[in-house]
Amino acid sequence: MENKKKNVFCSLVLIGGLIIFSDHLNAQDAGAIVSSSRNRIKADTVSTRSRMVITAKGGAASERVVDQYEKDGPKGSRTIIVFQSPSTVSGTRFLTMENSGSPSDRWIFLPSLGKVRRIAASEGSGSFMGTDMSYDDISSMDRNVNLDTHRLLREDSLNGKSCYVIESVPKDNSYQYSKMIQWIDKSSFVNHKVELFDKRGAMVKMLETLELKEVQGRLTPTITKMTTLNTGTFTTIYVDIIKYDDPIPEGVFTTAFLETGRPS
């Protein structure tokens, strides 16, 4: 009888150990999948020209034309967005510099103010230039994987694609979202959809990849859409021009460039 109890106890310990190991492995795998998705396009630089079409609930639409430049750096990627039109936003420039293991640094230059202003972390939920994207959303695809806890929920099919469905919960409670659920293609690691939840656990936004094209041998999202669910508005981004590995001067990724529009 004593040996039987001992065997049962050992079995429970073994099962408990397997559960703990399985959860740990799941977290590692989920984080690795997210990392593979965000880093799947291998390029030193990315240069794009895009149209951001903002659609109101009634269907009225307005358009912004933007140039975006991205380059790897010692602490992560650096990104600058330059608004070209319409005249009401032309000359606005926005800079994001990723930091290893901590939130990105962000600055914006508004011609109407005539000076560079740092975007505080507390402003991350604010609308980015009247679009359905917040400042946090603009930085989300370069978001450091270690800032969130990742969990593989299941495998599912989305638009005929077999996907990993991964929940990412921010470690910093001040982040605007309580969690993000991502549909990541099992074969290509393309992120097809992201559901974004507020602090009450309600889904408030959805980001979708609507079109993919091969560009310089890389499977590239060329149409994406961010929808704000409670207002019924959405912003669609059409990438008209994209170039990989084109030289970009270091001086572009500075606050001096934000102010002058010229590399130092």
N, C-alpha and C positions, 0 to 999 in steps of 0.2 A: 504493500500500500504506500509505503514511504517512497519507494522508487517510482511508482506511478505518479505520485504528486510532483516528484522532482522532475519527471519527464514532461509533465504538463507545464510546470513553471518554466522549464528550459524552452519549451515550444513557444510560450507566450513572450518570453524575452527575445527569442529569435524573430518572431513575427513583428514585435514592436520595433526591433532593430531594423528589419526590412522596410517597415513603414517610414521610419525616420530617414533611412538611406534613400528610399524612393522619392520622398518629398524633396530632399536635398538635390538629388539628381535631376528631378523635374525643374527645380528653380534654376539650376545651372544650365540645363538644356534650353529653357525658355529664354534666359538672358542671352545665350549664345545665338539663338534664332533671331532675336531682335537686333543684336549686334551685326549679324550677317546681313540682315535686311537693310540696315542703315549704312553699312559699309560695302554694299555689293557692287556699286559702280566704282571701279578703280580708275581714278583720274587725279592728277595733281591740281588741275584747275577745271572749273566749269563756268562758261559764259553763256548767258541767255538773254533773249528779248521776248517778253511775254505781254499778253493782254489780260488784264484782270477785269472781268465783266461782273458788275454788281447788280443783282436783280432783286427788286423790291417785291413785296408780297403781291401787289397788284400787277406785276409783270413789267413795270418800267425798269429800264436798264441804263447804267452809265458805265463808261469804260476808262481804265487807266492803262497807259503803256509804260512798262518798267524794264530797265536793264538790271541784271543781277550778275555779280561776279563772286565766285567762291574759290578759296585756295586753302590748302592744308598749311598748318603752322605748327610750331613746337608744342603748343598746348591743345591743339585741335583745329577745327576749320574756322576760317574767317569769311564772313559774307557781307557784301555791301549791295544795297538796293537803291537804284537811282530812278526817280520818277521823271518821265520825259513829257507826258501829256496826260490830261488837258492842262491848260495854262494855270488853272487854280491850284494844281499840285506840282507843276513842273519845277525842278530844282530841289525838291525834297529828297534828302538822302538819309539812309538808315544803315547803321553798322552793327554787326553782331560778332563778338569774339568769344569763341568757346573756351572754357576752362576745364582742365582735367579734374573731375570729381566734384565740381561746384557749378552753380548756375552761370550762364553766359553773361558777359558784359555787353550792354547795348546803349547806343547813342543815336540821336536823331537830329538832323538839321532841317529847320523849317524856314524857308525864305522870308516869311512874314515876320518872324522873330529876329532873323539875321544872326543867330548864334546856335551853337551846338548845345544840346541838352541831353544829359544822361537819363536813361529810362531806368527807374528803380524797380527792384524785384516786385514791389507791391503794385506796380502799374502793369504787370504782365497780362492781366485779364482785359485791359483796355483795348478797344477796337483799333486795328492797324489801318489808319488812313481811310476810315469809313467802310472798310470791307467786313466780311464775316469772320475774318481771321483776327485773333488777338496777337499781341506781341509774343506771347508764349507759343502760339500756333506757328508763327513764322519761324521760330527757332526749333520747333519740335522734331523735325527730321534729322537735325544734328544734335539732338538732346543726348547727353552722356548717359549711356545705358546704366551706369552705376547709381544714377540718381533715383532709380525706381526699383521696386521689387517685382519680379516677373514670375508669372505662373501659367503653365500650359493648361488651359481649361479643357480642350478637346481638339479633335480634328474634324473639319467640316468642309462642305463644298460651297463655293460662292461663284456664281456665273460660270459653272462648269469647271472651276479650278479647285483642286484639292488644297486646302489651307490648314495651317496651324492657327488656332484661335488662342491668343495670349492676352492675359490680363496684366496690366502694368500699373502698380500703385506707387505714387510718389512717396519718397521717404520724408520729404519736407511737407508738413501739413499746411504751410502757407501757399503752396502751389494751387493754382486756380481749379484744377480738376482733382476729384477724389480717386479716379481711376480712368484708364484708357484700355479699350479692348480692340485688339488688332487682328485682322485677317491677313496672314502672311503666306504667300504661295510656297508650297512645299518644294517645288522644283526650281523656281527662279528666285525665291525670296523677295519677290515684289510685294509691297504692302498695298493690298487692294482696297481695304476699308479700315477706318478707325472710328470707333464710337467713343465719345467724350462725355464724362459724367460729372455733375456738379457735387458740391459737398453734401447734399441731401440724398445722393445716389440716383438722381434722375438724369437720363441721357439728354444733353442739351445741344450737342452738335454732332455732325457726322462728316467725315472726310472720305471722299471716294476717288479712286483712280479710274477715269473713264476711257482713257486711250493710252496705248503703249506703242512705241515704234522703235525699230533698231536704228541707233545713231552711232556711227563710228564703232560698230560691233557691240554696242551696249543697249540692252533693253531699257528704254527710257520713257517715263510718264510724260505725255505731251498734253493731256487734258486732265485736270483735277478739279474737284468741286467740294466746297465747304458749305454745308447747310446749317443754319441756325433754326432749330426745330420750333421754338416757341414763337418766333416772329414770322416764319415761313419765307425768310430771305435766304439767298445763297450767292456765293461768289465763285465764278468759274475762271480758272486760269488756263489760258491757251498758250503753250510755248511755241512761238513761231520760228525762232532761231535758237539753236543750241550748239555749242562747240566745246569739245573736251581738249584739255592739255594745251590750250592757247596760252602763251605767256601773258601774265598779268603783273604789272609793276607792284612791288611791295608797298610803295607809297599810296596805293589806292586804299589800303586797309588801315587808314589813320583818321583821327579826328580832324587833321588839317585838310584832308581830302573832302571830308564832309562839308567843311566850311567854304572851300574854294572850288571844289569840283575838278581840281588838278592834282596829279600825283606830286608829292613833295620831292 
